[in-house]
Amino acid sequence: MTINFGAFLSSFWIMLYGMLGIFIVTIVIIIAIVLLNKLTSHKKNVHQDAEE
């Protein structure tokens, strides 16, 4: 059984680009979730809590 090193390197770079794409998409989704949480969160009124 022989290993074709050229084919291995070719497939390695394709796999690396795929993994990098998955990582970037994951980071974009996390950033979107954090931004949506900050934009849509209900903040407590500080003055209202002090009066009670």
Backbone torsions as a table, in degrees:
resi	resn	phi	psi	omega
1	MET	NA	123.7	-179.8
2	THR	-110.2	150.1	179.5
3	ILE	-107.2	125.3	177.3
4	ASN	-85.6	101.7	-174.4
5	PHE	-66.0	-34.6	178.0
6	GLY	-63.9	-41.7	177.8
7	ALA	-67.7	-36.1	177.5
8	PHE	-62.7	-46.6	179.4
9	LEU	-64.5	-38.7	178.1
10	SER	-62.7	-46.6	180.0
11	SER	-71.7	-28.9	177.7
12	PHE	-63.0	-44.5	-179.8
13	TRP	-67.2	-36.3	176.7
14	ILE	-64.3	-42.8	178.0
15	MET	-64.6	-40.5	179.8
16	LEU	-62.5	-43.5	177.5
17	TYR	-63.7	-37.7	177.8
18	GLY	-65.8	-43.9	177.8
19	MET	-64.0	-41.2	178.5
20	LEU	-63.5	-39.7	177.0
21	GLY	-63.0	-42.9	178.2
22	ILE	-62.9	-42.8	179.8
23	PHE	-62.2	-44.3	-179.4
24	ILE	-65.0	-43.5	178.7
25	VAL	-63.0	-39.7	177.9
26	THR	-62.5	-43.7	178.6
27	ILE	-63.4	-41.3	178.8
28	VAL	-63.2	-42.0	178.6
29	ILE	-64.5	-41.7	178.9
30	ILE	-63.6	-43.5	178.9
31	ILE	-63.0	-40.7	178.7
32	ALA	-63.3	-41.1	179.9
33	ILE	-65.8	-43.2	179.6
34	VAL	-63.5	-43.4	179.2
35	LEU	-64.5	-42.6	178.9
36	LEU	-64.6	-37.9	176.9
37	ASN	-64.5	-40.2	179.2
38	LYS	-69.4	-37.4	-177.1
39	LEU	-76.9	-29.1	-174.1
40	THR	-110.1	6.7	-178.3
41	SER	-75.4	145.6	177.4
42	HIS	-91.4	116.6	-178.4
43	LYS	-92.3	140.5	176.7
44	LYS	-74.0	146.0	176.6
45	ASN	-81.5	119.6	-175.2
46	VAL	-66.6	-39.0	-179.1
47	HIS	-68.0	-34.6	179.4
48	GLN	-65.4	-39.5	179.5
49	ASP	-68.8	-32.8	-178.5
50	ALA	-71.9	-30.3	-177.8
51	GLU	-74.2	-27.5	-175.6
52	GLU	-78.9	NA	NA
